[in-house]
Amino acid sequence: MQQYIVQKGDTLTRIAARFGLAEEQLLIANPWAARQPYLHRGQMLYLPASLRRRYVIQQGDSLESIAETFRFSKDALKELNPGLSDQGLREGKVIVLPSSDVSHTITLAGEYGPAQLVQDMERLSTLYPFIEWSEIGTSVLGKAIYAAKIGKGDRHLHINAALHANEWITAPCLLRFAEDYARSLHEGSGLYGHNTGAWYSEYTLWLVPMANPDGVELVQEGAGPEHPLHEQLLVWNGGRQDFRRWKANVNGVDLGDQFPAYWEEEVKRRGRQEPAPQDYGGPSPLSEPEAQALYQHTLAISPVRAISLHSQGREIYWNYRDAEPPESEAWATRLGQAGGYRPVKLTGSDAGYKDWFIQHFRRPGFTIEIGYGVNPLPLEDFEDLCVETGAILAAFMALE
C-alpha cells in the first residue's frame, strides 16, 4: 500500500477524492481514523488501490437513462462493460461507470472551504475574464469575503451563500451556477431555457459565495492546538472536538441572527446569552464583520431582489412581517416550481438577511433551503443540488 503523510487542510474526504478512493476505503485501511473527529498534520495514512465507480442496475433502467443520469455517452458505458445492452440489463447486475462527459471547473474533491474558493476564483477568472472579483470585507480571522460581479445592467441582483458554517455546500452550488451562466454567455447558448445575453445586458448579478469563511474552515478542519481560538472554541462547543454541527462564526455568533430586523425579538426568542455553535445573535446587530460586510455591500448595490442560500429542507421563504411587496408570493411559487421546492410563509423568525432586506428595501427577498438531510449535506448530493439550485437561480434571474 502507498503511504501518505497528512498535511494542514487535509480531511478524509479530500484525501480520498485526490487519490480516487471512497472514504470507506480509507477507513478500512486506517481504522484508527474513525475514532477521531479530524486528521492531524503528520499522521500517516495507508492508501489502498483506487476503484472505479460502480452501479447496481435498478428496475426500469436502460443504457440511455443511465448515461443521461450520470452524464456520459452510451458508447463509453459499453466500452467499459463489453457486451452490455438493454436486453442484458438485469436488475441487481453491477456495472462499471465511466467518467462524466460534462466538464466543470466547479467540482467537489472533498469538503469545499476558503482555499478551494480562491483556487476556483482564479480558474473562473482565467476562463471567463468578464467575471469581476472583489473583496467586500474580511472575517474575524482576517479572511477575505469575496464577491463576483457578472453583467452590465443598471438593475442589480444579489445572492449570498455559506452564511451558516455547516451549510458550506451552498458555496460550490452557487459557483456552479456562476460557471454555467458564464459558459452560456461565452458560447452564446441558453441556460435552463433562458436567454442569458438578455440577463447580462439588463442586470448586474452579484454573488457572495462564502460569507462565513472562518466558520466553514472550522467545520471542516476543526480547532486544533494551532487554531488562534482553540481553547475558547472548545469551551463554546461544550468540550467537543467535533465542529461539524457548528453554524456560527468563530466568535460563536450566528450570522443568521445578526441583521437589524427585530433583532431584540429574535434574541429573546432564542434565549442564548453567550457564544455557542448556533442561535446566539451576538451582543448587538451587525456586531460581526461578516454580517457588516454583507450589510454594507447590499446597501451599496441596492439590489432589486435578493436570495440567501441555506440548507436544508427544499423550501423557499419569501415573506417578512407583511413588509414584502405583493409579487413576492407568486414569484416564490415560480422559483419553487423551477426546482421542485415548496414556498413557505414563515412566521416567528427575525434578524435574518432576508428579513432585513425585505424590511429595509420593501423588495422581494428569499431564503432558499437547498437539499434534504442533516448539515453538512453529503458530498454525493452535490450534483443533484447543483441542478436544483441552478434551475431556481435561473428562474430568479428571469423574474419579471
C-alpha distance (Angstrom), angle and dihedral (degrees) to the residues before:
residue distance angle dihedral
M1 . . .
Q2 3.79 . .
Q3 3.81 117.0 .
Y4 3.80 126.6 -137.0
I5 3.82 130.0 -169.1
V6 3.82 113.9 -142.0
Q7 3.82 114.7 -117.3
K8 3.82 130.9 -163.2
G9 3.79 109.7 -74.1
D10 3.81 94.4 24.7
T11 3.79 120.4 135.0
L12 3.79 129.9 175.0
T13 3.80 92.4 -104.9
R14 3.81 93.6 47.2
I15 3.81 92.2 50.3
A16 3.80 91.7 44.7
A17 3.80 91.7 51.6
R18 3.81 92.5 46.6
F19 3.80 92.1 55.9
G20 3.81 98.2 36.7
L21 3.80 94.9 -108.7
A22 3.78 136.8 132.9
E23 3.79 114.6 -115.2
E24 3.82 88.3 -122.4
Q25 3.81 89.5 60.0
L26 3.79 90.5 56.5
L27 3.80 91.8 49.3
I28 3.80 92.2 49.7
A29 3.81 89.7 51.9
N30 3.82 92.5 42.0
P31 3.83 108.1 29.8
W32 3.81 92.1 170.5
A33 3.82 89.2 67.9
A34 3.81 90.5 69.3
R35 3.80 90.3 60.9
Q36 3.83 96.2 62.5
P37 3.82 127.8 57.6
Y38 3.82 96.2 -134.2
L39 3.78 138.6 18.2
H40 3.80 117.9 -110.5
R41 3.77 126.3 -137.9
G42 3.81 110.9 -98.1
Q43 3.81 97.6 28.2
M44 3.81 115.6 129.5
L45 3.80 123.0 -128.2
Y46 3.79 128.7 -166.2
L47 3.80 111.7 -134.6
P48 3.82 116.5 -149.6
A49 3.79 121.3 -152.4
S50 3.82 113.0 -75.8
L51 3.78 122.7 -109.2
R52 3.78 132.1 -149.7
R53 3.78 119.1 -117.3
R54 3.78 114.0 -89.5
Y55 3.80 131.8 -160.4
V56 3.80 133.1 -158.8
I57 3.81 112.9 -138.6
Q58 3.82 112.6 -115.3
Q59 3.79 128.9 -156.3
G60 3.81 110.9 -79.7
D61 3.82 95.3 20.3
S62 3.79 120.8 143.5
L63 3.79 131.0 -178.9
E64 3.78 88.8 -106.6
S65 3.81 95.2 49.8
I66 3.83 92.4 48.0
A67 3.80 92.2 47.5
E68 3.80 91.6 48.3
T69 3.81 93.9 46.5
F70 3.80 94.6 51.0
R71 3.83 96.0 33.1
F72 3.78 105.8 -119.5
S73 3.80 135.4 109.5
K74 3.81 124.8 -88.0
D75 3.81 88.4 -125.0
A76 3.81 91.1 58.5
L77 3.81 89.5 50.6
K78 3.81 91.9 50.8
E79 3.80 92.0 46.6
L80 3.81 91.8 58.8
N81 3.83 92.6 41.7
P82 3.83 107.7 42.5
G83 3.78 114.0 -150.8
L84 3.81 93.7 16.1
S85 3.81 114.9 148.4
D86 3.80 138.5 155.4
Q87 3.80 88.3 -98.1
G88 3.82 90.1 55.5
L89 3.82 96.9 51.3
R90 3.77 97.8 112.4
E91 3.80 114.8 -179.2
G92 3.82 108.9 -103.6
K93 3.81 94.5 23.6
V94 3.83 113.4 136.4
I95 3.82 117.9 -133.9
V96 3.80 134.2 179.1
L97 3.80 118.3 -113.1
P98 3.82 124.3 -142.6
S99 3.79 124.6 -142.1
S100 3.80 119.1 -79.8
D101 3.82 118.6 -90.0
V102 3.81 90.9 -142.9
S103 3.78 110.6 86.4
H104 3.78 119.4 -154.8
T105 3.76 130.6 178.9
I106 3.81 90.9 -150.9
T107 3.80 106.5 69.2
L108 3.78 136.1 138.5
A109 3.80 120.0 -108.8
G110 3.78 94.7 170.8
E111 3.79 123.0 -48.6
Y112 3.79 118.3 -4.4
G113 3.80 113.5 -127.7
P114 3.82 141.0 156.9
A115 3.82 93.2 -73.3
Q116 3.82 91.8 53.0
L117 3.81 89.9 48.1
V118 3.82 92.2 55.2
Q119 3.80 91.3 48.4
D120 3.80 91.8 50.8
M121 3.80 92.1 46.2
E122 3.81 88.3 58.3
R123 3.81 92.8 46.7
L124 3.80 93.6 48.5
S125 3.81 91.5 46.0
T126 3.80 89.9 54.7
L127 3.80 93.8 47.9
Y128 3.81 96.8 39.5
P129 3.82 112.1 24.5
F130 3.81 90.9 179.6
I131 3.83 89.1 73.7
E132 3.81 103.5 93.4
W133 3.80 118.3 -155.2
S134 3.79 125.5 -159.5
E135 3.79 138.9 167.4
I136 3.80 113.3 -115.1
G137 3.81 97.3 179.9
T138 3.78 145.5 -39.2
S139 3.78 135.2 -99.1
V140 3.80 128.8 -118.2
L141 3.82 89.6 -87.4
G142 3.81 93.8 43.7
K143 3.80 100.0 -99.7
A144 3.79 114.6 150.1
I145 3.81 119.0 -107.6
Y146 3.79 105.2 -146.2
A147 3.79 133.6 -156.2
A148 3.80 128.0 -163.3
K149 3.79 120.9 -148.9
I150 3.81 122.8 -157.3
G151 3.80 124.0 174.7
K152 3.78 141.3 25.6
G153 3.79 103.2 -122.0
D154 3.78 125.4 126.5
R155 3.81 92.4 -124.7
H156 3.79 115.0 79.0
L157 3.82 128.8 -148.6
H158 3.80 127.3 -168.5
I159 3.82 133.0 -157.4
N160 3.80 124.9 173.4
A161 3.80 132.2 -175.3
A162 3.82 142.7 -176.3
L163 3.80 94.0 36.3
H164 3.80 85.8 142.3
A165 3.80 112.6 57.0
N166 3.80 99.8 -135.9
E167 3.80 90.7 46.9
W168 3.81 90.5 69.2
I169 3.81 93.7 130.6
T170 3.81 87.7 77.6
A171 3.83 88.0 70.9
P172 3.83 98.6 64.0
C173 3.82 89.9 38.7
L174 3.81 89.1 57.5
L175 3.80 91.9 45.8
R176 3.81 91.1 49.2
F177 3.81 87.6 57.6
A178 3.81 89.4 49.4
E179 3.80 89.7 51.1
D180 3.80 93.2 48.6
Y181 3.82 90.6 47.4
A182 3.81 91.9 48.9
R183 3.80 92.9 46.8
S184 3.80 90.0 50.0
L185 3.81 90.3 53.1
H186 3.81 92.0 45.9
E187 3.81 93.8 49.4
G188 3.80 96.7 36.6
S189 3.81 90.9 -123.5
G190 3.79 131.8 132.9
L191 3.80 128.2 -103.0
Y192 3.80 121.1 -141.9
G193 3.80 87.0 -19.5
H194 3.83 94.7 -53.3
N195 3.80 132.1 120.0
T196 3.80 103.7 -117.8
G197 3.80 92.7 -173.5
A198 3.80 88.5 67.2
W199 3.82 89.9 50.4
Y200 3.79 91.2 52.0
S201 3.80 92.5 51.8
E202 3.80 96.8 43.6
Y203 3.81 102.8 37.3
T204 3.77 142.3 39.6
L205 3.79 106.5 -146.8
W206 3.82 118.7 -154.5
L207 3.81 120.2 -164.5
V208 3.82 125.7 -171.0
P209 3.81 101.3 -172.3
M210 3.81 100.8 -179.8
A211 3.80 114.9 27.3
N212 3.84 94.5 166.0
P213 3.83 106.5 41.5
D214 3.82 96.0 158.3
G215 3.79 91.5 52.7
V216 3.79 93.2 46.4
E217 3.80 91.0 52.7
L218 3.81 90.5 47.1
V219 3.81 92.2 53.9
Q220 3.80 92.3 48.5
E221 3.81 102.5 38.4
G222 3.80 105.5 21.3
A223 3.80 128.2 -138.8
G224 3.77 106.1 -73.3
P225 3.83 123.9 178.0
E226 3.81 89.9 -82.1
H227 3.83 92.5 59.5
P228 3.86 110.3 106.5
L229 3.82 90.9 -132.8
H230 3.80 96.6 36.9
E231 3.80 100.2 130.8
Q232 3.82 96.2 38.8
L233 3.81 93.5 48.9
L234 3.80 91.9 51.3
V235 3.81 89.6 53.5
W236 3.80 92.4 49.1
N237 3.82 89.4 47.2
G238 3.80 91.8 55.3
G239 3.80 93.0 -106.9
R240 3.80 92.4 -59.1
Q241 3.79 117.9 137.3
D242 3.81 92.2 -158.1
F243 3.83 110.3 89.4
R244 3.80 98.6 174.1
R245 3.82 92.6 115.5
W246 3.83 93.3 49.3
K247 3.84 114.4 124.3
A248 3.81 102.5 168.9
N249 3.80 132.1 81.3
V250 3.81 118.9 -98.4
N251 3.81 90.6 -85.1
G252 3.79 87.3 64.3
V253 3.82 91.3 -111.6
D254 3.81 119.5 137.2
L255 3.80 104.6 -130.2
G256 3.79 89.5 -158.7
D257 3.82 87.7 68.6
Q258 3.81 98.0 44.4
F259 3.79 106.1 89.4
P260 3.82 126.4 101.0
A261 3.80 98.6 -108.5
Y262 3.82 108.5 113.2
W263 3.79 87.5 -40.7
E264 3.82 91.8 165.2
E265 3.80 90.8 56.4
E266 3.79 91.9 52.0
V267 3.81 92.6 48.5
K268 3.79 90.3 51.3
R269 3.81 91.4 47.6
R270 3.81 93.9 48.9
G271 3.79 93.3 46.4
R272 3.82 94.1 -152.1
Q273 3.79 115.1 140.4
E274 3.80 100.7 173.2
P275 3.82 140.1 35.5
A276 3.81 115.2 -63.8
P277 3.82 141.5 156.2
Q278 3.82 89.1 -89.3
D279 3.82 145.9 -6.5
Y280 3.83 98.8 37.5
G281 3.81 106.2 124.4
G282 3.80 95.3 -161.1
P283 3.81 130.9 -116.1
S284 3.82 91.0 -64.6
P285 3.81 139.4 -7.5
L286 3.81 113.2 -73.7
S287 3.80 91.7 11.0
E288 3.82 90.0 136.9
P289 3.82 124.0 76.1
E290 3.80 92.7 -134.0
A291 3.82 92.4 56.4
Q292 3.81 90.0 44.1
A293 3.82 90.6 52.9
L294 3.81 92.9 53.4
Y295 3.80 91.9 42.9
Q296 3.81 95.6 51.0
H297 3.81 93.2 41.6
T298 3.80 91.6 52.0
L299 3.81 92.4 48.8
A300 3.81 90.0 49.6
I301 3.83 96.2 52.8
S302 3.86 97.5 32.7
P303 3.83 96.7 -152.3
V304 3.79 121.3 -146.0
R305 3.82 87.6 -138.5
A306 3.80 137.1 -2.6
I307 3.80 144.5 -161.2
S308 3.80 132.3 -156.5
L309 3.82 111.9 -160.4
H310 3.80 117.8 -144.1
S311 3.80 137.5 155.5
Q312 3.01 143.0 -92.1
G313 3.85 141.2 25.4
R314 3.84 106.0 49.4
E315 3.80 89.6 -112.1
I316 3.81 135.5 131.6
Y317 3.82 121.0 -145.2
W318 3.79 113.1 -159.6
N319 3.82 110.3 162.9
Y320 3.79 139.6 71.3
R321 3.82 125.4 -174.0
D322 3.83 91.5 -43.0
A323 3.81 90.8 -64.9
E324 3.81 93.3 115.4
P325 3.83 118.9 104.0
P326 3.83 118.2 -105.7
E327 3.82 95.1 -103.7
S328 3.82 94.2 59.1
E329 3.80 98.0 88.8
A330 3.81 94.6 48.3
W331 3.80 90.7 46.3
A332 3.82 91.1 50.5
T333 3.80 88.0 53.5
R334 3.81 90.1 53.2
L335 3.79 91.5 49.7
G336 3.78 90.5 47.9
Q337 3.79 92.2 51.1
A338 3.80 90.6 51.6
G339 3.80 94.2 56.2
G340 3.79 103.7 22.7
Y341 3.82 91.8 -108.4
R342 3.81 129.4 141.9
P343 3.82 119.9 -117.3
V344 3.82 109.6 -135.5
K345 3.79 129.9 -167.4
L346 3.79 100.3 -139.7
T347 3.80 125.2 -152.8
G348 3.81 133.4 176.8
S349 3.79 96.0 39.5
D350 3.81 129.8 106.6
A351 3.82 143.6 162.9
G352 3.82 96.7 45.6
Y353 3.80 124.3 133.5
K354 3.81 91.9 -109.2
D355 3.80 90.8 48.0
W356 3.79 93.2 53.2
F357 3.81 92.7 43.2
I358 3.80 93.1 54.0
Q359 3.81 93.5 42.8
H360 3.81 94.7 47.3
F361 3.80 101.7 40.2
R362 3.83 101.7 23.5
R363 3.81 86.3 -136.6
P364 3.83 132.0 125.0
G365 3.80 112.8 -74.8
F366 3.78 128.2 172.1
T367 3.79 139.3 -166.4
I368 3.79 109.9 -154.0
E369 3.80 118.1 -162.7
I370 3.80 105.8 -158.5
G371 3.80 125.1 -155.7
Y372 3.79 134.4 -6.7
G373 3.78 131.3 -91.7
V374 3.78 140.2 45.3
N375 3.81 120.8 -31.8
P376 2.94 126.9 -80.4
L377 3.81 86.8 49.0
P378 3.83 114.1 -138.4
L379 3.80 118.6 -89.7
E380 3.80 91.5 -126.5
D381 3.82 88.8 67.9
F382 3.80 92.1 59.9
E383 3.81 100.6 96.9
D384 3.80 92.9 47.0
L385 3.81 90.1 46.9
C386 3.80 90.0 52.2
V387 3.80 91.2 54.4
E388 3.82 93.2 48.5
T389 3.80 94.0 43.5
G390 3.79 93.1 44.0
A391 3.80 92.5 53.0
I392 3.81 91.5 49.3
L393 3.80 94.2 46.8
A394 3.79 91.5 47.8
A395 3.81 88.9 52.7
F396 3.81 88.3 48.5
M397 3.81 90.2 54.8
A398 3.80 90.4 49.9
L399 3.82 97.9 49.9
E400 3.80 116.0 127.6
